[in-house]
Structures are given as C-alpha cells and as structure tokens.
Amino acid sequence: MTATDASFSPPPARRADFERWRRRSKLIRLLRILLPALIVVIFLGLAGSVAWSTFRAQPRQAGGDDEAIRLINPRFVGRDDKGRAFVLTADSAVRDRADYQRVLLEKPALILDEGGPDQLRLNGAQGVFHEATGKLQLSGGVRMEDPRNAFQTAASLFDTKTGELVGSGPIQGSGGLGEIEAKSYGVYGKGDRMVFKGGVRARIEPQKKE
C-alpha cells in the first residue's frame, strides 16, 4: 500500500475533544448575544416599573393637595351694624372646596353682645358660615336664648351684620308673655321685636303684679 492510498483518521479521543470545543464555542457565541439582550430587557423593565409607579403616585399626590383642611375649635369674631360684638365657635370647621367663602361647621355656637343687656345665644348640630355675607345657617336642634326668650327650632338663618334672625321651620318655646308655637319666625332690632307666622299657637301667662 502506497502513501497515496492511505487516509488520515484522528484518534477517537481527539474527535471527542474537538466536538466538545465546537459545542462550547457555539454556546459562548450564543451567550454573547443573549446576555446583552437580557440586560437590556431587565433595564427596560426597571425603567417601565419606575415610570408606572410615578404615574400612579401623581393622582394620589394631587388629590392630597386638594383635601380640605379641618380646623379644630375654630373661633370667628366680629361686630354687627349696631356695634355689638359676636363670637362664633365650633367643634370643627372645614372650608367648602367648591366655594372657599363657605365654612362648614360642626356643633356651632354663637354669642352676640356677650355680657350685654341684649345677649343672644345660638347653637345647633351643624352650621354653614358665609364669610362674604356674614350669614350663619344653623340646623339640627337649633336653640336660641336671650334674656327674655328661649326657643327651639329645626333651622335658623342669622345675619351677623344686621343681627336679624329668621327661620322657616317650626319653632316652639317661651317668651316674655308665655309659650308660643309657630311655623316661621323672625327676630329683629335688638331682639325686642319677634314676629311669628303660620299656625301660631300661644298660651299667654298673666303678668304678676308687683
């Protein structure tokens, strides 16, 4: 047999090493492509997560800025057109976000001309004070007291500028002449003139002679 007729065949061990090297080379080339792509995907995922969290947090932050501020034990002071001082207090107060001039009150109480001869006390379960007009709306078991009268009614509207008090709900109580019931009422002047309307019922008590 001549040299030209002979064929070269590597040993089996060398062929196995060559196959392993070739597979390793393919794996390395594949990892060189996959690893950078995986890093990019992870980076994009983190960026998307941060953006989504920021987007969701913005409405909550904006809503928090719009939340109404509640005042505990607020105190409003002023004078009516007759020079009488008034003090308006409450357990709490919140400004109406739709109308900044409206103050919503819990358990409001007003004293007009405190310590004076015409002192008037008003209180109720709820109230709305209109700062622009100086009018106070009371509702929920409203009670009115002055040196001569004591009445209970469902709702009242008191004008802190004029000192006038009116109401369209039923009212009952006792005045200087006796017990009175009516469907509406008004208190004018310095409380020396009261007008009752609608189904007025009164029980006049005889005045005691001195």
C-alpha positions, 0 to 999 in steps of 0.5 A: 500500500502506497502513501497515496492510498492511505487516509488520515483518521484522528484518534477517537479521543481527539474527535471527542475533544474537538466536538466538545470545543465546537459545542462550547464555542457555539454556546459562548457565541450564543451567550454573547448575544443573549446576555446583552439582550437580557440586560437590556430587557431587565433595564427596560423593565426597571425603567417601565416599573419606575415610570408606572409607579410615578404615574400612579403616585401623581393622582394620589399626590394631587388629590392630597393637595386638594383635601380640605383642611379641618380646623379644630375649635375654630373661633370667628369674631366680629361686630354687627351694624349696631356695634355689638360684638359676636363670637362664633365657635365650633367643634370643627370647621372645614372650608367648602372646596367648591366655594372657599367663602363657605365654612362648614361647621360642626356643633356651632355656637354663637354669642352676640353682645356677650355680657350685654343687656341684649345677649343672644345665644345660638347653637345647633348640630351643624352650621354653614358660615358665609364669610362674604355675607356674614350669614350663619345657617344653623340646623339640627336642634337649633336653640336660641336664648336671650334674656327674655326668650328661649326657643327651639327650632329645626333651622335658623338663618342669622345675619351677623351684620344686621343681627336679624334672625329668621327661620322657616321651620317650626319653632316652639318655646317661651317668651316674655308673655308665655309659650308660643308655637309657630311655623316661621319666625323672625327676630329683629332690632335688638331682639325686642321685636319677634314676629311669628307666622303660620299656625301660631299657637300661644298660651299667654301667662298673666303678668304678676303684679308687683 
